[in-house]
């Protein structure tokens, strides 16, 4: 008989005649209309679904959404999060090769940040921090801030910090040090660092001269 591993939503179905990738391309109210079942090349006798439904492996290789990952090593293959998996040599992002990444040393830092022995990554973007060894994820607006002992980052963009020792992350994408205010990866021209604070429960900054929404100066309502 058929042995089906049925999970609601996207996932793998293991049947006697093969492994199938199941996705729903339509409304969740009518999944029977939009169910899409694609037979994969995976071996049903050795296949196992892994975390987050998308990833899986058999005795020969690993898979993402039913597609084989060429040159993957099933024995060392590990899932790091919904987007990222690695083996002893290679890193994949949503099933595509993460260019230049070293599978043996790749690890997550938090949020979208990861690192290997040679570089840091935000999602698929590779960047070179000032001091890779001390790079830490700091969250903040859209989970995009990271710091090392020398520099600060918004995503992969280095913030042009003037006083690293005095740097602090605010809300709404803002940060500041003793000399300047920043939004995302850019300096906010004209903002006064000393008086700059965030209006509570908003993404609006305020200084002695007025209010700021991102880099734009606004009248305070």
C-alpha positions as a Markdown table, in Angstrom:
| # | Residue | x | y | z |
|---|---|---|---|---|
| 1 | Unk | 0.0 | 0.0 | 0.0 |
| 2 | Unk | 0.9 | 3.7 | -0.2 |
| 3 | Unk | 2.7 | 5.2 | 2.8 |
| 4 | Unk | 2.1 | 9.0 | 2.6 |
| 5 | Unk | 3.7 | 11.5 | 5.0 |
| 6 | Unk | 0.9 | 14.0 | 4.9 |
| 7 | Unk | 1.6 | 17.4 | 6.3 |
| 8 | Unk | -0.9 | 20.3 | 5.8 |
| 9 | Unk | 0.7 | 22.8 | 3.4 |
| 10 | Unk | 3.9 | 22.5 | 1.4 |
| 11 | Unk | 6.0 | 19.4 | 2.1 |
| 12 | Unk | 7.1 | 16.0 | 1.0 |
| 13 | Unk | 5.0 | 12.9 | 0.4 |
| 14 | Unk | 6.8 | 9.6 | 0.5 |
| 15 | Unk | 5.0 | 7.0 | -1.5 |
| 16 | Unk | 6.0 | 3.5 | -2.6 |
| 17 | Unk | 6.6 | 4.7 | -6.1 |
| 18 | Unk | 8.7 | 7.8 | -5.2 |
| 19 | Unk | 9.0 | 11.0 | -3.2 |
| 20 | Unk | 6.8 | 13.9 | -4.2 |
| 21 | Unk | 7.1 | 17.6 | -3.4 |
| 22 | Unk | 3.7 | 19.1 | -2.6 |
| 23 | Unk | 3.0 | 22.8 | -2.9 |
| 24 | Unk | -0.2 | 24.8 | -2.8 |
| 25 | Unk | -0.3 | 27.5 | -5.4 |
| 26 | Unk | -3.7 | 28.8 | -4.7 |
| 27 | Unk | -6.0 | 29.9 | -1.9 |
| 28 | Unk | -5.7 | 28.1 | 1.4 |
| 29 | Unk | -9.5 | 28.0 | 1.4 |
| 30 | Unk | -9.5 | 25.6 | -1.6 |
| 31 | Unk | -6.3 | 23.6 | -1.4 |
| 32 | Unk | -7.7 | 20.8 | -3.4 |
| 33 | Unk | -8.0 | 23.1 | -6.4 |
| 34 | Unk | -4.4 | 24.3 | -6.3 |
| 35 | Unk | -2.5 | 21.3 | -5.0 |
| 36 | Unk | 0.6 | 20.7 | -7.1 |
| 37 | Unk | 2.4 | 17.4 | -6.7 |
| 38 | Unk | 5.8 | 17.0 | -8.4 |
| 39 | Unk | 7.7 | 13.7 | -8.4 |
| 40 | Unk | 11.3 | 14.2 | -7.3 |
| 41 | Unk | 14.4 | 12.1 | -8.1 |
| 42 | Unk | 14.7 | 11.2 | -4.4 |
| 43 | Unk | 14.9 | 7.5 | -3.2 |
| 44 | Unk | 11.8 | 6.7 | -1.2 |
| 45 | Unk | 13.5 | 4.0 | 0.8 |
| 46 | Unk | 16.2 | 6.4 | 2.3 |
| 47 | Unk | 14.5 | 9.8 | 2.0 |
| 48 | Unk | 13.8 | 11.8 | 5.1 |
| 49 | Unk | 12.1 | 15.3 | 5.3 |
| 50 | Unk | 14.1 | 17.7 | 7.4 |
| 51 | Unk | 13.2 | 20.9 | 9.3 |
| 52 | Unk | 11.0 | 23.7 | 7.9 |
| 53 | Unk | 9.4 | 21.3 | 5.3 |
| 54 | Unk | 11.5 | 22.5 | 2.3 |
| 55 | Unk | 14.7 | 20.6 | 3.0 |
| 56 | Unk | 15.2 | 16.8 | 2.8 |
| 57 | Unk | 17.8 | 14.2 | 2.0 |
| 58 | Unk | 18.2 | 10.6 | 0.9 |
| 59 | Unk | 21.3 | 8.4 | 0.9 |
| 60 | Unk | 22.7 | 10.2 | -2.1 |
| 61 | Unk | 22.1 | 13.9 | -1.8 |
| 62 | Unk | 20.0 | 16.7 | -0.3 |
| 63 | Unk | 16.9 | 18.5 | -1.7 |
| 64 | Unk | 15.2 | 21.9 | -1.5 |
| 65 | Unk | 11.5 | 22.0 | -2.4 |
| 66 | Unk | 12.0 | 18.7 | -4.2 |
| 67 | Unk | 15.0 | 19.9 | -6.3 |
| 68 | Unk | 18.3 | 18.0 | -5.8 |
| 69 | Unk | 21.2 | 20.0 | -4.5 |
| 70 | Unk | 24.1 | 19.0 | -6.8 |
| 71 | Unk | 27.4 | 17.9 | -5.0 |
| 72 | Unk | 25.6 | 17.9 | -1.6 |
| 73 | Unk | 26.8 | 15.5 | 1.0 |
| 74 | Unk | 23.8 | 13.9 | 2.9 |
| 75 | Unk | 26.0 | 12.7 | 5.8 |
| 76 | Unk | 27.2 | 16.2 | 6.8 |
| 77 | Unk | 24.1 | 18.2 | 5.5 |
| 78 | Unk | 22.5 | 20.4 | 8.2 |
| 79 | Unk | 19.6 | 22.8 | 8.1 |
| 80 | Unk | 20.3 | 26.1 | 9.8 |
| 81 | Unk | 17.0 | 27.9 | 9.2 |
| 82 | Unk | 14.2 | 28.1 | 6.6 |
| 83 | Unk | 16.4 | 29.7 | 4.0 |
| 84 | Unk | 19.9 | 28.3 | 4.8 |
| 85 | Unk | 21.5 | 24.9 | 4.9 |
| 86 | Unk | 25.0 | 23.6 | 4.6 |
| 87 | Unk | 27.2 | 20.6 | 4.4 |
| 88 | Unk | 30.9 | 20.2 | 5.2 |
| 89 | Unk | 31.8 | 22.3 | 2.1 |
| 90 | Unk | 28.9 | 24.2 | 0.6 |
| 91 | Unk | 26.2 | 26.6 | 1.8 |
| 92 | Unk | 22.8 | 27.0 | 0.1 |
| 93 | Unk | 20.4 | 29.9 | 0.3 |
| 94 | Unk | 16.8 | 28.9 | -0.7 |
| 95 | Unk | 18.3 | 26.1 | -2.8 |
| 96 | Unk | 20.9 | 28.2 | -4.6 |
| 97 | Unk | 24.6 | 28.1 | -3.9 |
| 98 | Unk | 25.7 | 30.8 | -1.5 |
| 99 | Unk | 28.7 | 32.0 | -3.5 |
| 100 | Unk | 32.0 | 31.9 | -1.7 |
| 101 | Unk | 30.6 | 30.6 | 1.6 |
| 102 | Unk | 32.5 | 27.8 | 3.4 |
| 103 | Unk | 30.1 | 25.1 | 4.7 |
| 104 | Unk | 32.5 | 23.8 | 7.3 |
| 105 | Unk | 32.7 | 27.1 | 9.2 |
| 106 | Unk | 29.4 | 28.7 | 8.3 |
| 107 | Unk | 27.1 | 29.6 | 11.3 |
| 108 | Unk | 24.2 | 31.9 | 12.0 |
| 109 | Unk | 24.8 | 35.0 | 14.1 |
| 110 | Unk | 21.1 | 36.0 | 14.4 |
| 111 | Unk | 18.4 | 37.6 | 12.2 |
| 112 | Unk | 19.6 | 37.4 | 8.6 |
| 113 | Unk | 23.3 | 37.5 | 9.6 |
| 114 | Unk | 25.7 | 34.6 | 9.2 |
| 115 | Unk | 29.4 | 34.2 | 9.0 |
| 116 | Unk | 32.1 | 31.7 | 8.0 |
| 117 | Unk | 35.9 | 31.8 | 8.7 |
| 118 | Unk | 36.4 | 34.4 | 5.9 |
| 119 | Unk | 33.4 | 36.8 | 5.6 |
| 120 | Unk | 30.0 | 37.8 | 6.9 |
| 121 | Unk | 26.6 | 37.5 | 5.2 |
| 122 | Unk | 23.2 | 39.1 | 5.3 |
| 123 | Unk | 20.9 | 36.8 | 3.5 |
| 124 | Unk | 22.7 | 36.2 | 0.2 |
| 125 | Unk | 24.9 | 39.3 | 0.4 |
| 126 | Unk | 28.5 | 38.6 | 1.4 |
| 127 | Unk | 30.5 | 41.5 | 3.0 |
| 128 | Unk | 33.8 | 42.0 | 4.8 |
| 129 | Unk | 33.4 | 43.5 | 8.3 |
| 130 | Unk | 36.2 | 45.5 | 10.0 |
| 131 | Unk | 36.7 | 42.7 | 12.6 |
| 132 | Unk | 35.0 | 39.5 | 11.7 |
| 133 | Unk | 36.0 | 37.7 | 14.9 |
| 134 | Unk | 34.1 | 40.2 | 17.1 |
| 135 | Unk | 31.0 | 40.6 | 14.8 |
| 136 | Unk | 27.7 | 40.2 | 16.7 |
| 137 | Unk | 24.1 | 40.6 | 15.7 |
| 138 | Unk | 22.3 | 43.3 | 17.5 |
| 139 | Unk | 18.7 | 43.2 | 16.1 |
| 140 | Unk | 17.1 | 46.6 | 16.0 |
| 141 | Unk | 14.9 | 47.9 | 13.1 |
| 142 | Unk | 14.0 | 45.0 | 10.8 |
| 143 | Unk | 16.7 | 43.0 | 12.6 |
| 144 | Unk | 19.4 | 44.7 | 10.6 |
| 145 | Unk | 22.0 | 46.0 | 13.0 |
| 146 | Unk | 25.3 | 44.3 | 13.8 |
| 147 | Unk | 28.5 | 45.5 | 15.5 |
| 148 | Unk | 32.1 | 44.5 | 15.8 |
| 149 | Unk | 34.8 | 46.1 | 18.0 |
| 150 | Unk | 35.7 | 48.6 | 15.3 |
| 151 | Unk | 32.6 | 49.3 | 13.2 |
| 152 | Unk | 28.8 | 49.2 | 13.0 |
| 153 | Unk | 26.5 | 47.9 | 10.3 |
| 154 | Unk | 23.0 | 48.2 | 9.0 |
| 155 | Unk | 22.6 | 45.0 | 6.9 |
| 156 | Unk | 25.8 | 44.7 | 4.9 |
| 157 | Unk | 26.3 | 48.5 | 4.8 |
| 158 | Unk | 28.9 | 49.9 | 7.1 |
| 159 | Unk | 27.5 | 52.9 | 9.0 |
| 160 | Unk | 29.9 | 55.9 | 8.7 |
| 161 | Unk | 30.3 | 56.1 | 12.5 |
| 162 | Unk | 32.4 | 58.9 | 13.9 |
| 163 | Unk | 32.6 | 57.8 | 17.5 |
| 164 | Unk | 32.4 | 54.0 | 17.8 |
| 165 | Unk | 32.7 | 54.0 | 21.6 |
| 166 | Unk | 29.7 | 56.3 | 21.9 |
| 167 | Unk | 27.6 | 54.5 | 19.3 |
| 168 | Unk | 24.0 | 53.4 | 20.3 |
| 169 | Unk | 21.2 | 51.8 | 18.4 |
| 170 | Unk | 17.8 | 53.6 | 18.6 |
| 171 | Unk | 14.4 | 52.5 | 17.1 |
| 172 | Unk | 13.0 | 53.1 | 13.6 |
| 173 | Unk | 16.3 | 52.5 | 11.9 |
| 174 | Unk | 18.0 | 55.3 | 13.7 |
| 175 | Unk | 21.3 | 55.1 | 15.6 |
| 176 | Unk | 23.7 | 57.8 | 16.9 |
| 177 | Unk | 27.0 | 58.5 | 18.6 |
| 178 | Unk | 28.2 | 61.6 | 20.4 |
| 179 | Unk | 28.9 | 63.4 | 17.1 |
| 180 | Unk | 26.2 | 62.4 | 14.5 |
| 181 | Unk | 22.9 | 60.7 | 13.9 |
| 182 | Unk | 22.4 | 57.8 | 11.4 |
| 183 | Unk | 19.5 | 56.2 | 9.6 |
| 184 | Unk | 20.0 | 52.8 | 8.1 |
| 185 | Unk | 23.6 | 53.0 | 6.8 |
| 186 | Unk | 23.7 | 56.7 | 6.2 |
| 187 | Unk | 24.4 | 59.9 | 8.2 |
| 188 | Unk | 21.4 | 62.1 | 8.8 |
| 189 | Unk | 22.7 | 65.5 | 7.7 |
| 190 | Unk | 21.7 | 68.4 | 9.9 |
| 191 | Unk | 20.5 | 66.3 | 12.9 |
| 192 | Unk | 21.9 | 67.2 | 16.3 |
| 193 | Unk | 23.3 | 64.1 | 18.0 |
| 194 | Unk | 23.4 | 65.5 | 21.5 |
| 195 | Unk | 19.6 | 66.4 | 21.7 |
| 196 | Unk | 18.4 | 63.6 | 19.4 |
| 197 | Unk | 15.9 | 61.1 | 20.9 |
| 198 | Unk | 13.0 | 59.0 | 19.7 |
| 199 | Unk | 9.4 | 60.1 | 20.1 |
| 200 | Unk | 8.0 | 57.2 | 22.3 |
| 201 | Unk | 6.0 | 54.5 | 20.4 |
| 202 | Unk | 6.9 | 56.0 | 17.0 |
| 203 | Unk | 9.6 | 55.8 | 14.4 |
| 204 | Unk | 10.0 | 59.6 | 14.6 |
| 205 | Unk | 13.2 | 61.2 | 15.9 |
| 206 | Unk | 13.3 | 64.6 | 17.5 |
| 207 | Unk | 16.2 | 67.0 | 18.2 |
| 208 | Unk | 16.4 | 70.7 | 19.1 |
| 209 | Unk | 15.6 | 71.7 | 15.5 |
| 210 | Unk | 12.5 | 69.6 | 15.0 |
| 211 | Unk | 11.5 | 66.1 | 14.0 |
| 212 | Unk | 12.9 | 63.5 | 11.6 |
| 213 | Unk | 11.3 | 60.7 | 9.7 |
| 214 | Unk | 14.3 | 58.7 | 8.4 |
| 215 | Unk | 16.6 | 61.3 | 6.8 |
| 216 | Unk | 13.7 | 63.8 | 6.2 |
| 217 | Unk | 13.2 | 66.7 | 8.5 |
| 218 | Unk | 9.5 | 67.1 | 9.3 |
| 219 | Unk | 7.5 | 69.6 | 11.3 |
| 220 | Unk | 6.6 | 68.2 | 14.7 |
| 221 | Unk | 2.8 | 67.8 | 14.8 |
